[in-house]
Amino acid sequence: MTKYGEGVMGGKPLPKIGVFDSGVGGLSVAKAIQAALPEYRVIYAADKRHLPYGNKPLRQIHGYVLPILKDLVDQGCQVIVIACNTVTTTMIDTLRQEVSVPLVGMEPMVKPAASLTKSGIIAVCATPNTLASARYSSLKKVFAKNLKVLEPDCSDWVPMIENNQINRDQINKRIETGCQAGADVIVLGCTHYHWIEQLIKDIVAGRATVLQPEQPVIEQLRRVLTQLA
Ligand code: DGL
């Protein structure tokens, strides 16, 4: 398990926030949270041993995730950010019944994308499990009923990013296809893709807005922490 963040400030132990993902995806989120909330200690847990989660059976993923979340609770985390769209969209309701602290999730920004698009076409980049989840399909039904939603095949992006072996041509092809089909909003629905956000922005070159949920999640986390105070 990777741990990230300073333990003490002014001699006093800091209250703790847990952040969890399968690998480096959530690390970008953990860093953004630590920068926004320096009065907390962020503990980052990554299940590198079992990644990728995006194409594994859900029961198996649940078996990996629950003990890690319980360990974060045992370490004193008063809230845990599930910095993983795959886990959030497929099992956060179950996990909320099983873990004794509030869980803040991350899911594809379909609603903001729907209000931003002018072309009526959006592209959602996410793992196969996220795209197959009931939560994602309900987001589409509620917010994107009258839109065309493209779902480019990103199934091999997580290992690529995790191993730092970015295939620019392949990413270029998938994003370019979306832009040429008229997508003017691209949703990054997997935290691993945050690491290639700039590459994707370079490819779209102003033709589309690229959305990812780091800032809204920090705002939601602040609301939860205020309620806990
Ligand atoms: N970064 C995660 C997500 O947001 C998990 C990706 C994976 O392990 O396949 O979905």
Boltz pocket constraint, residues with backbone or C-beta under 6 A from the ligand:
constraints:
  - pocket:
      binder: B
      contacts: [[A, 21], [A, 22], [A, 23], [A, 25], [A, 26], [A, 51], [A, 52], [A, 53], [A, 54], [A, 55], [A, 83], [A, 84], [A, 85], [A, 86], [A, 87], [A, 127], [A, 130], [A, 158], [A, 189], [A, 190], [A, 191], [A, 192]]
      max_distance: 6.0
